[in-house]
Amino acid sequence: MPTLNRSAIIIAVDSQGKFSVDKAFLKLNDKPLLCHVVSRVKGVVDEVIVVAASKEQAYAYSKIVSSNVQFSAEMGPFQSYLAAALKGFEASEGEYSLVLPFDSPFISKDVVSLLFELSAGKSAVVPRWPGLECEPLHAVYNTGLATEATRKALSVGEVDLAAILSCMRGVRYVSTLVIEQLDPDFRTFFRVKTPLDLKKAAFMGQKHL
C-alpha cells in the first residue's frame, strides 16, 4: 500500500527533441531546465521521481538535481510517454501521482495544489480546454488505478498518454477557465520544445523564475 500521499513523476525520456543536446541540461536563467521543473513541485509533493531513458541518463541527471530525487529508467529505445508513465507509476509510493514533462519550467504550484485537492475519490484530475482538448501530461492520477489503466492501454498497442483516460472511470476534468484564475497566461502548460521556445522562456522568465 502507498505510504505517501502525493508524488510527482517527471518524464524525461524524449530528452533531445529538436535540440542537438539533452534538453535537461539546457540552461534557463543559469539553471538546468530539469531543475526548474523539480523545484516547482518541491514542497507540494512528498516525493519526486524522474523517469529517464536509461540508467546512464538517470545517473547524469542525478548530478544536477537535489539528492532526494528518485529515478526510474525506461530501458532501451524511446517508446512512448505512456510506457514511461507506467515506469513512474510503478515506482511511485504516493496515493496520487502528478505527471509532468521535464521541459515545462513555469509550472504553477497553485495549479498543482488545486489538481491534488480535487483528486480525492477520483481516478484522475485532468485540465481540459474549452475545445475539449485535454492535458494528460499535466495531470494528477490515482496511482494504483493509473497503473492498471496504463498497462491495459499498452496491452492493446496504445502509445498516447491520453489513452489512460479511456481506460479509467471517475475522471474529473478541470476547465482551463478555472485554471486561468490561478495562472492567467497558462504558463504551466508552456514547454520548451524548440530553440525558439528556449529563447521565449528566457524572456518569460526574466521576472518570474
C-alpha positions as CSV (number, residue, x, y, z in Angstrom):
1,M,0.0,0.0,0.0
2,P,1.2,3.5,-0.7
3,T,2.8,5.2,2.3
4,L,2.8,8.7,0.9
5,N,0.0,10.9,-0.3
6,R,1.5,12.9,-3.2
7,S,4.2,12.0,-5.7
8,A,5.4,13.8,-8.8
9,I,6.5,11.9,-11.9
10,I,8.7,13.9,-14.3
11,I,9.0,12.2,-17.7
12,A,12.4,12.9,-19.3
13,V,12.7,10.1,-21.9
14,D,12.3,12.3,-25.0
15,S,15.3,14.3,-24.0
16,Q,16.7,15.7,-27.2
17,G,13.8,16.7,-29.4
18,K,14.8,19.4,-31.8
19,F,18.0,20.2,-29.9
20,S,21.4,18.7,-30.6
21,V,21.9,18.1,-26.9
22,D,19.9,16.7,-24.0
23,K,17.3,19.4,-23.1
24,A,17.5,18.6,-19.4
25,F,20.9,20.3,-19.2
26,L,20.0,23.4,-21.2
27,K,20.4,26.5,-19.0
28,L,17.5,28.7,-18.5
29,N,18.5,31.7,-16.4
30,D,21.7,29.8,-15.4
31,K,19.7,26.8,-14.1
32,P,19.3,23.5,-15.9
33,L,15.8,23.0,-17.4
34,L,15.1,19.8,-15.5
35,C,16.0,21.6,-12.2
36,H,13.3,24.2,-12.8
37,V,10.6,21.5,-13.0
38,V,11.9,19.8,-9.9
39,S,12.0,23.0,-7.9
40,R,8.4,23.8,-9.0
41,V,7.0,20.7,-7.4
42,K,9.1,20.6,-4.3
43,G,7.1,21.5,-1.2
44,V,3.9,20.4,-2.9
45,V,4.6,16.7,-3.2
46,D,6.2,14.1,-0.9
47,E,8.5,12.6,-3.4
48,V,9.8,13.3,-6.9
49,I,10.6,10.7,-9.5
50,V,12.3,11.4,-12.8
51,V,11.8,8.8,-15.5
52,A,14.9,8.7,-17.7
53,A,15.6,6.9,-20.9
54,S,18.5,4.8,-19.5
55,K,20.5,4.2,-16.3
56,E,23.3,6.3,-17.8
57,Q,20.9,9.2,-18.4
58,A,19.5,8.9,-14.9
59,Y,23.0,8.9,-13.4
60,A,23.8,12.1,-15.4
61,Y,20.6,13.8,-14.2
62,S,21.3,12.8,-10.6
63,K,24.4,15.1,-10.7
64,I,22.3,18.2,-11.4
65,V,19.2,17.7,-9.2
66,S,18.8,17.5,-5.4
67,S,19.8,14.3,-3.7
68,N,16.3,13.3,-2.6
69,V,15.0,12.9,-6.2
70,Q,14.5,9.3,-7.3
71,F,15.0,7.9,-10.7
72,S,13.4,5.2,-12.8
73,A,14.9,4.2,-16.1
74,E,13.0,3.3,-19.3
75,M,15.4,0.8,-20.8
76,G,16.0,0.6,-24.5
77,P,14.9,2.9,-27.3
78,F,12.4,5.6,-26.6
79,Q,8.9,4.0,-26.9
80,S,6.2,6.4,-25.7
81,Y,5.2,8.7,-22.9
82,L,2.6,6.1,-22.0
83,A,5.4,3.4,-21.4
84,A,7.4,6.0,-19.4
85,A,4.4,6.9,-17.3
86,L,4.0,3.3,-16.3
87,K,7.6,3.2,-15.1
88,G,6.8,6.2,-13.0
89,F,3.5,4.8,-11.6
90,E,5.3,1.6,-10.7
91,A,8.0,3.5,-8.8
92,S,5.6,5.9,-7.1
93,E,4.7,5.4,-3.4
94,G,2.1,8.2,-3.4
95,E,-1.6,7.5,-3.4
96,Y,-1.8,10.2,-6.1
97,S,0.8,11.0,-8.7
98,L,1.3,14.2,-10.7
99,V,2.6,13.5,-14.2
100,L,4.7,16.3,-15.8
101,P,7.1,16.7,-18.7
102,F,10.6,17.7,-17.9
103,D,10.6,20.8,-20.2
104,S,7.8,22.9,-18.5
105,P,9.8,25.4,-16.4
106,F,6.8,27.6,-15.4
107,I,4.6,25.1,-13.6
108,S,2.4,26.8,-11.1
109,K,2.4,25.5,-7.6
110,D,-1.1,26.8,-7.1
111,V,-2.3,24.9,-10.1
112,V,-0.6,21.7,-8.9
113,S,-2.1,22.1,-5.5
114,L,-5.6,22.6,-7.0
115,L,-5.3,19.4,-9.0
116,F,-4.3,17.4,-5.9
117,E,-7.1,19.0,-3.8
118,L,-9.6,17.9,-6.4
119,S,-8.3,14.4,-6.7
120,A,-9.9,12.8,-3.6
121,G,-12.1,9.9,-4.6
122,K,-11.3,10.4,-8.3
123,S,-9.2,8.2,-10.7
124,A,-7.6,11.3,-12.3
125,V,-7.9,15.1,-12.4
126,V,-7.1,16.4,-15.9
127,P,-7.1,20.0,-17.2
128,R,-9.3,20.4,-20.3
129,W,-9.6,23.3,-22.7
130,P,-12.9,24.7,-23.9
131,G,-12.4,22.8,-27.2
132,L,-12.3,19.6,-25.1
133,E,-8.5,19.0,-25.7
134,C,-7.0,17.6,-22.5
135,E,-3.6,18.0,-20.8
136,P,-2.8,14.4,-19.6
137,L,0.9,15.3,-19.3
138,H,0.0,18.0,-16.6
139,A,-2.5,15.9,-14.6
140,V,-2.9,14.1,-11.3
141,Y,-3.7,10.4,-11.2
142,N,-4.7,7.8,-8.6
143,T,-1.5,5.8,-8.7
144,G,-3.0,2.4,-8.3
145,L,-5.8,2.9,-10.8
146,A,-3.5,4.6,-13.3
147,T,-1.0,1.7,-13.1
148,E,-3.8,-0.7,-14.1
149,A,-5.2,1.6,-16.8
150,T,-1.7,2.2,-18.3
151,R,-1.0,-1.5,-18.5
152,K,-4.3,-2.1,-20.2
153,A,-3.7,0.7,-22.7
154,L,-0.2,-0.6,-23.5
155,S,-1.5,-4.1,-24.0
156,V,-3.7,-3.0,-26.9
157,G,-0.9,-1.1,-28.6
158,E,-1.7,2.5,-27.4
159,V,1.2,4.9,-27.2
160,D,-0.5,8.2,-26.4
161,L,-0.7,9.2,-22.7
162,A,-4.3,10.2,-23.2
163,A,-5.2,6.6,-23.7
164,I,-5.0,6.1,-19.9
165,L,-8.2,8.2,-19.6
166,S,-10.2,6.0,-21.8
167,C,-9.3,3.1,-19.6
168,M,-10.5,4.8,-16.4
169,R,-13.8,5.7,-14.7
170,G,-14.3,8.6,-12.4
171,V,-12.0,11.1,-14.2
172,R,-12.6,14.7,-13.1
173,Y,-11.9,17.3,-15.9
174,V,-11.0,20.8,-14.7
175,S,-11.7,23.6,-17.1
176,T,-8.8,25.8,-18.1
177,L,-11.2,28.6,-17.3
178,V,-10.8,27.7,-13.7
179,I,-7.0,27.2,-14.0
180,E,-6.9,30.7,-15.6
181,Q,-7.8,32.2,-12.3
182,L,-4.6,30.9,-10.8
183,D,-2.4,31.0,-13.9
184,P,-3.7,33.8,-16.2
185,D,-1.2,33.2,-19.0
186,F,-1.3,29.4,-18.8
187,R,2.4,29.3,-18.2
188,T,2.0,25.9,-16.5
189,F,1.5,24.3,-19.9
190,F,4.4,26.0,-21.7
191,R,7.0,23.6,-22.9
192,V,10.5,24.1,-24.3
193,K,10.3,22.0,-27.5
194,T,12.5,24.1,-29.8
195,P,15.4,26.6,-29.6
196,L,12.9,29.3,-30.2
197,D,10.9,28.2,-27.2
198,L,14.1,28.4,-25.1
199,K,14.6,32.0,-26.1
200,K,10.9,32.7,-25.4
201,A,11.3,31.0,-22.0
202,A,14.3,33.2,-21.2
203,F,12.2,36.3,-21.9
204,M,9.2,35.0,-20.0
205,G,11.4,34.1,-17.0
206,Q,13.2,37.4,-16.6
207,K,10.7,38.5,-13.9
208,H,9.1,35.2,-12.9
209,L,11.8,32.5,-12.4
